[in-house]
Amino acid sequence: MDEYDKLAERTDARMSEIDSELVSIEQSDESDEITASNLLKLASNANELFKSSKPSIKNQILRLVVSNLEIKQKKLSFNLLEPFDFIKKMDSRPIWLPGLDSNQQPRS
């Protein structure tokens, strides 16, 4: 086998590896979108879902959303888990896109 054939073989092998990585990345992106979609659906229907669920399902929902659940002096305390804590922080943000207006110009 001459040098050209060896180089072509290595190039083909590397291209196959890159194709496999690309397929893996594309599948990961799709699953992230599905997960984000399911998360938003869960968050938007959480109240109804929680009220209408059996205790075992309520327990699963709580484990998904909060940690360090405690009752002290008749007061409930907890920490929100990711990404719910991030969503909560964004809820208090007064301006989602600061600096944008209806007459956007390119920056110079």
Residue pairs with C-beta under 8 A, 6 or more apart in sequence:
39 83
42 49
42 64
43 84
43 87
46 61
46 65
49 57
49 61
50 58
50 61
53 61
62 69
64 81
65 80
65 81
65 84
66 78
66 79
66 80
66 81
66 84
67 78
67 79
67 81
68 77
68 78
68 79
69 76
69 77
69 78
70 76
70 77
70 78
71 77
79 85
80 88
90 96
